Amino acid sequence: MTKTDTTDAPRAPGTLDQGPPPRGPARPRPDRALLGTLGIVFFLLLWEAVPRLGVVSDRYLPPASEVLTVLAQRAATPGFWTAVGDTLLGWALGLAIAFAAATVLGLALGSLPRVRAFTTSTVDFLRPIPSVALIPLAVLLYGTDIRSTLLLVVYACFWLIYIQVLYGVADVDPVAEQTARSYGLGRLARVRYVVWPTTLPYLMTGLRLAAAVALILSITAQLIIGSPGIGQEIAVAQSSNAVAYVYALIVATGVLGVVINTGVRVLERRVLRWHSSVRGEATP
């Protein structure tokens, strides 16, 4: 005897389709903040145990409790916050200059196909050059001034944002572009009402990527060139054999990176609250 498939069997007239059987109660989703906190606690416990158990000498890797104690002590001094302020100043200025220049040039050149094709080879040549390769030039031009840091930050962040803007301009719907032309909208009006809304998600992605790179290069420039900031403090602590303080500054850099990334993501969600991707994140 063969087993009949009840799913395809005809129902008696007048019966209603009850649909699939009801599922049980949905499992509660784990809280991301809770999981992140547990991950940090586990990492700190592992860090504390490794030098305590002698796996690595505490001369090279102090316990987490010692590093956090040194960080708390240094955080109570004005010199620490001066270094943090100098780092944030280089980060913010460099990112702002790169953002403004990349946005304007990306919209202008991306809207002109012939000009974009004319500059493609130049962009392909300049973009792969690493910013750290410009350190000798920065030192030659500006010494240990903050302008040396800005040169590295602006150069790296500009290409990240500029390429994203070009992608956004290229993604504009041709039908929408032609419709705007048929309604008599000028070039600036088309950029405002057609190109800009399409490009904005790409622009915010470039800003989010550039924000992290700007912090990395700001500290790198301070570490190598000697510009004022956390990087310079790390170099001085390393030369003074203050190992715990070196790790404390590294932890402070990580915390600063998390704060910056969180802030940029909040800004991105607010700016793109009308976009389908952000609305999708808001829906449970």
Backbone torsions as a table, in degrees:
resi	resn	phi	psi	omega
1	MET	NA	132.4	179.9
2	THR	-91.6	148.9	-179.3
3	LYS	-84.3	124.8	-177.8
4	THR	-79.8	148.2	177.9
5	ASP	-91.7	107.8	-175.5
6	THR	-75.4	-15.0	-178.5
7	THR	-71.7	-30.5	-179.0
8	ASP	-100.8	0.1	-178.0
9	ALA	-71.2	141.2	-179.6
10	PRO	-68.7	143.5	179.0
11	ARG	-93.7	154.9	178.1
12	ALA	-66.5	146.7	179.8
13	PRO	-58.6	139.0	177.8
14	GLY	92.6	-11.0	178.8
15	THR	-84.1	146.8	-178.6
16	LEU	-96.4	147.8	176.3
17	ASP	-78.3	110.7	-177.2
18	GLN	-78.9	-11.0	-179.6
19	GLY	76.0	-173.7	-179.2
20	PRO	-67.1	152.6	179.2
21	PRO	-62.0	145.5	-178.0
22	PRO	-62.4	140.3	178.6
23	ARG	-84.3	164.1	177.3
24	GLY	-73.2	176.7	-179.8
25	PRO	-61.7	136.8	-179.0
26	ALA	-65.6	141.1	177.8
27	ARG	-69.0	137.6	177.5
28	PRO	-66.5	134.5	179.9
29	ARG	-75.9	137.8	179.0
30	PRO	-64.5	139.9	-179.8
31	ASP	-72.1	127.6	-179.5
32	ARG	-64.4	-39.9	179.9
33	ALA	-62.7	-40.5	179.2
34	LEU	-65.3	-44.6	179.1
35	LEU	-63.7	-39.5	177.5
36	GLY	-63.6	-40.1	178.5
37	THR	-65.3	-42.6	178.2
38	LEU	-63.0	-37.0	177.6
39	GLY	-64.1	-41.0	178.6
40	ILE	-65.5	-42.5	179.6
41	VAL	-62.4	-43.4	179.1
42	PHE	-62.9	-41.5	179.4
43	PHE	-63.2	-42.7	179.7
44	LEU	-65.8	-40.3	177.6
45	LEU	-63.7	-41.2	177.8
46	LEU	-65.2	-42.2	178.0
47	TRP	-62.2	-39.6	179.1
48	GLU	-66.5	-37.4	-174.2
49	ALA	-76.6	-34.5	-174.0
50	VAL	-59.8	-51.2	177.8
51	PRO	-73.6	-30.3	179.7
52	ARG	-65.7	-36.1	-179.5
53	LEU	-84.6	-2.6	178.4
54	GLY	81.5	11.7	177.2
55	VAL	-63.6	-41.9	174.5
56	VAL	-129.1	139.0	-179.4
57	SER	-63.5	136.3	178.1
58	ASP	-67.5	-7.7	174.4
59	ARG	-69.0	-31.4	-179.9
60	TYR	-103.5	-25.7	179.3
61	LEU	-137.6	90.5	178.3
62	PRO	-64.4	153.8	177.5
63	PRO	-60.9	156.3	-177.8
64	ALA	-61.5	-37.3	-179.3
65	SER	-62.8	-39.1	178.5
66	GLU	-67.7	-41.4	179.9
67	VAL	-65.1	-44.0	-179.8
68	LEU	-67.2	-33.2	176.2
69	THR	-65.2	-44.7	178.1
70	VAL	-63.2	-39.9	179.6
71	LEU	-63.5	-41.8	178.6
72	ALA	-64.8	-38.7	179.2
73	GLN	-67.2	-43.3	-179.4
74	ARG	-68.9	-32.8	-179.6
75	ALA	-65.5	-17.1	177.7
76	ALA	-86.5	0.1	-179.4
77	THR	-104.4	145.9	179.9
78	PRO	-68.1	-26.3	-179.8
79	GLY	-63.1	-35.5	179.4
80	PHE	-63.4	-45.9	-177.5
81	TRP	-73.0	-25.9	172.4
82	THR	-64.6	-42.1	177.4
83	ALA	-64.7	-41.3	177.4
84	VAL	-62.6	-41.9	178.5
85	GLY	-63.4	-41.2	177.9
86	ASP	-63.9	-39.2	177.8
87	THR	-65.0	-44.9	179.4
88	LEU	-66.2	-32.9	178.5
89	LEU	-65.2	-47.8	177.3
90	GLY	-62.9	-38.9	178.8
91	TRP	-64.4	-48.5	-174.7
92	ALA	-68.7	-45.5	-179.0
93	LEU	-64.5	-46.5	179.7
94	GLY	-62.4	-42.9	-179.9
95	LEU	-66.6	-40.1	-179.6
96	ALA	-65.2	-43.2	179.5
97	ILE	-64.3	-44.5	179.9
98	ALA	-65.0	-39.6	-179.2
99	PHE	-63.7	-47.4	-178.8
100	ALA	-64.5	-46.8	-177.8
101	ALA	-66.3	-43.6	-178.0
102	ALA	-67.7	-37.1	179.8
103	THR	-66.4	-47.6	-178.5
104	VAL	-65.3	-49.5	-178.7
105	LEU	-67.9	-37.6	179.7
106	GLY	-64.0	-44.0	178.2
107	LEU	-67.8	-40.2	-177.8
108	ALA	-69.0	-50.4	-176.9
109	LEU	-76.5	-33.6	179.4
110	GLY	-67.2	-26.6	179.4
111	SER	-81.3	-7.7	179.4
112	LEU	-116.9	95.5	-173.5
113	PRO	-55.8	-39.2	-178.4
114	ARG	-68.6	-40.6	178.1
115	VAL	-66.7	-39.2	178.3
116	ARG	-62.9	-43.2	178.1
117	ALA	-64.8	-35.4	-179.9
118	PHE	-66.3	-33.9	-176.9
119	THR	-95.6	-1.0	-176.2
120	THR	-61.3	-45.1	-178.4
121	SER	-64.5	-37.1	177.8
122	THR	-65.8	-42.5	178.5
123	VAL	-64.1	-43.1	179.7
124	ASP	-64.3	-26.4	178.5
125	PHE	-80.5	-41.8	-174.1
126	LEU	-82.3	-34.1	-172.5
127	ARG	-62.3	-39.7	-178.5
128	PRO	-72.6	-11.3	-178.1
129	ILE	-67.1	120.2	-179.8
130	PRO	-69.7	145.6	-177.8
131	SER	-64.1	-32.6	-178.6
132	VAL	-64.7	-22.1	176.9
133	ALA	-69.2	-15.8	178.8
134	LEU	-90.1	1.4	-178.4
135	ILE	-60.2	-46.0	177.6
136	PRO	-59.8	-38.4	178.0
137	LEU	-66.4	-41.0	179.7
138	ALA	-63.2	-42.5	179.0
139	VAL	-65.7	-39.3	-179.8
140	LEU	-65.1	-37.6	-176.3
141	LEU	-82.7	-44.3	-169.4
142	TYR	-124.1	-2.3	-179.5
143	GLY	66.1	-135.9	-179.5
144	THR	-96.2	16.8	179.9
145	ASP	-70.7	162.0	179.3
146	ILE	-62.5	-22.0	178.8
147	ARG	-63.9	-27.4	174.9
148	SER	-64.6	-42.8	176.6
149	THR	-63.4	-42.5	-178.8
150	LEU	-63.3	-36.3	179.9
151	LEU	-60.4	-45.1	-179.5
152	LEU	-69.2	-43.8	-177.1
153	VAL	-65.4	-46.6	-178.0
154	VAL	-63.6	-41.9	-176.7
155	TYR	-63.2	-45.5	-177.6
156	ALA	-71.2	-44.4	-175.3
157	CYS	-72.1	-30.7	-179.2
158	PHE	-57.8	-46.6	-176.6
159	TRP	-68.7	-36.0	178.0
160	LEU	-60.5	-44.9	-178.2
161	ILE	-77.1	-39.7	-176.8
162	TYR	-61.2	-45.3	-179.7
163	ILE	-64.3	-39.0	178.1
164	GLN	-64.8	-39.1	178.2
165	VAL	-64.1	-41.4	177.3
166	LEU	-61.4	-40.9	176.5
167	TYR	-61.3	-41.3	-179.9
168	GLY	-65.3	-43.0	178.8
169	VAL	-64.3	-38.8	179.9
170	ALA	-69.3	-20.0	-177.6
171	ASP	-88.0	2.1	180.0
172	VAL	-64.3	134.6	-179.8
173	ASP	-66.8	122.5	179.7
174	PRO	-61.6	-32.6	178.8
175	VAL	-64.6	-43.1	178.0
176	ALA	-64.6	-37.8	177.9
177	GLU	-63.2	-45.8	179.8
178	GLN	-67.4	-34.8	177.6
179	THR	-64.4	-42.7	177.7
180	ALA	-62.6	-38.2	177.4
181	ARG	-65.2	-40.5	-178.3
182	SER	-66.3	-26.4	177.3
183	TYR	-85.0	2.7	175.0
184	GLY	82.6	19.4	178.2
185	LEU	-73.5	134.0	177.0
186	GLY	-74.2	179.9	-176.5
187	ARG	-62.1	-46.2	-179.6
188	LEU	-64.9	-38.4	178.7
189	ALA	-66.5	-38.0	178.0
190	ARG	-67.3	-38.0	176.7
191	VAL	-63.0	-40.3	-177.0
192	ARG	-71.1	-43.4	-171.1
193	TYR	-99.6	-17.3	-177.7
194	VAL	-117.6	-54.1	-174.2
195	VAL	-73.4	-45.2	-174.9
196	TRP	-61.1	-47.5	179.1
197	PRO	-61.6	-33.2	178.5
198	THR	-73.7	-35.7	-175.8
199	THR	-80.4	-25.6	-172.2
200	LEU	-57.4	-44.6	176.8
201	PRO	-59.7	-38.8	176.8
202	TYR	-66.2	-39.8	-180.0
203	LEU	-62.9	-41.9	-179.8
204	MET	-68.4	-33.6	174.8
205	THR	-63.9	-44.2	177.3
206	GLY	-62.3	-38.0	178.5
207	LEU	-65.2	-40.6	-179.9
208	ARG	-64.3	-42.4	177.9
209	LEU	-67.5	-41.8	-177.5
210	ALA	-68.2	-30.3	-178.9
211	ALA	-62.8	-41.5	178.4
212	ALA	-69.3	-42.5	-179.8
213	VAL	-65.1	-37.0	179.8
214	ALA	-62.4	-40.4	178.0
215	LEU	-65.8	-42.4	179.8
216	ILE	-60.7	-47.0	-177.5
217	LEU	-73.1	-30.9	176.2
218	SER	-62.0	-45.7	-180.0
219	ILE	-72.0	-36.9	177.8
220	THR	-61.5	-44.1	178.9
221	ALA	-62.9	-41.1	178.6
222	GLN	-66.6	-34.9	-178.8
223	LEU	-71.1	-40.8	-175.1
224	ILE	-90.8	-46.4	-176.2
225	ILE	-79.3	-35.3	-177.3
226	GLY	99.4	17.6	175.7
227	SER	-66.9	151.0	-178.3
228	PRO	-61.8	138.4	178.4
229	GLY	150.2	-170.0	-178.1
230	ILE	-64.1	-38.3	179.3
231	GLY	-59.6	-41.6	177.0
232	GLN	-64.8	-38.8	177.1
233	GLU	-62.5	-37.9	177.5
234	ILE	-64.3	-43.3	179.8
235	ALA	-63.9	-41.3	179.7
236	VAL	-67.2	-41.9	179.1
237	ALA	-65.0	-37.9	179.4
238	GLN	-66.8	-41.9	178.9
239	SER	-69.2	-24.3	178.1
240	SER	-89.8	2.7	179.7
241	ASN	62.6	28.9	175.1
242	ALA	-89.9	78.2	-171.4
243	VAL	-64.3	-43.8	-178.5
244	ALA	-61.3	-37.7	179.4
245	TYR	-69.9	-34.3	175.8
246	VAL	-59.4	-48.1	178.8
247	TYR	-65.9	-35.2	178.3
248	ALA	-63.0	-41.0	177.7
249	LEU	-67.5	-35.1	176.7
250	ILE	-65.0	-41.8	176.7
251	VAL	-62.8	-41.9	178.2
252	ALA	-61.7	-37.5	177.0
253	THR	-64.1	-42.1	177.5
254	GLY	-62.0	-43.3	177.6
255	VAL	-62.0	-41.5	178.7
256	LEU	-62.2	-40.3	178.1
257	GLY	-64.0	-40.2	178.4
258	VAL	-64.1	-43.3	179.6
259	VAL	-62.4	-44.0	180.0
260	ILE	-64.3	-45.7	-179.1
261	ASN	-63.1	-40.5	178.0
262	THR	-64.5	-43.1	179.2
263	GLY	-63.1	-41.3	179.9
264	VAL	-67.4	-37.4	178.3
265	ARG	-66.4	-39.2	176.1
266	VAL	-62.8	-43.8	177.1
267	LEU	-61.5	-41.3	-179.9
268	GLU	-63.3	-42.5	179.3
269	ARG	-65.8	-35.7	178.9
270	ARG	-71.6	-42.7	-178.9
271	VAL	-67.5	-37.1	-176.4
272	LEU	-104.3	29.4	-178.9
273	ARG	-63.6	-20.1	177.5
274	TRP	-84.3	-13.6	-174.1
275	HIS	-79.7	150.5	-175.7
276	SER	-64.4	-34.0	-179.4
277	SER	-65.5	-40.8	179.8
278	VAL	-73.0	-38.5	176.4
279	ARG	-63.7	-33.5	177.4
280	GLY	-67.0	-35.5	176.7
281	GLU	-67.9	-32.0	-177.0
282	ALA	-75.1	-27.1	-178.9
283	THR	-79.1	137.2	-179.8
284	PRO	-70.2	NA	NA
